[in-house]
Amino acid sequence: MINQTWLKTFCTLAEVGHFTQTAERLFMTQSGVSQHIKKLEHQLATDLLIRDGKSFSLTEAGIQLNISGQKILRSMAELELTIKQDEQYQGIVRVMSPGSIGLKLYPYLLDIQQQYPNLIFNYEFSSNKGIEQSLIERKVDIALMTEQSKEYNIISNEISAEPLVLVTSHNVNEISWQTLMDLGFIAHPDAVHHSHSLLSKNFNEFEHVSQFQQKGFSNQISLILEPVSRGFGFTILPLHAVTAFHQQQKLKIHHLENSVFETLYLCHNRSLLQTNRVKYVKSLIAEYINE
């Protein structure tokens, strides 16, 4: 790997064209400049300068190194500037969550982006397993999960507990076991987990979601409640997923006698640098979720 200090000395010399002036610009001695050039030539095993007394010209290798070296040095300077600035309201923040909380959170983050156009959100929806893997691989800055990760590198902080609710169309007023059997079930990827969590605490008859006739299925969180709103069956979801549905008047939310809550965790990879913008967005998310 080329020594960056020697490269900077060489590129400055190529630009200035004079050893003494290069030494002055870099606050070095002239012999120090010469030593850097010789070390660089030795490392690359090629001559970079054609020396003629006190003057010099670049060899073909020197010309190519100067062109590429100038680009590298500019890129490094820009990177350093970006890191040092670390603006709170500028840059990309990568967020990932289950679809249910995303229905509530993503529009809010877009409101923030309207206030600060240079603060850009890349938002992805996934399962807890997929989110955890993305955190491990450092593909995401901030994540929300409904399970606490057991991975050492993932920090999970509990920020809220959202109730699971049973949802039907608006014309179903009372809930009984027979009512559920008659309605049938609208399934989704988390249906087994959500149903067991809530129904096992409220109905002695419940054993498994397969007891109900399946009347539909969707893996798109925004569409799960469409068949429910049309009276095709009931489902169970976190409350924030239900309140985000666009036709609330067509739904009926049933809070059962024994409430069950789904814990929400705000997560990040401990080895990933927490920039000012990421810290800012994390604080916004925690505050907003608990409103």
Buried (B, 14 or more C-beta within 10 A) or exposed (E): EBEEEBBBBBBBBBEBEBBEBBBBBBEBEBEBBBBBBEBBBEEBEEEBBEEEEEEBEBBEBBEEBBEEBBEBBEEEEEEEEEEEEBBBBBBEBBBBBBBBBBBBBBEBBEEBBEEBEEBBBEBBBBBBEBBBBBBBEBBBBBBBBBBEBEBEEBBBEEBBEBBBBBBBBBEBEEBEBEBBEEBBBBBBBBBEBBBBBBBBBBBEEBEEBEBBEEBBBBEEBBEBBBBBBEBBBBBBBBBBBBBBBEEBEBBBBBEBEEEBBBBBBBBBBEEBEEBBBBBBBBEBBBEBBEE
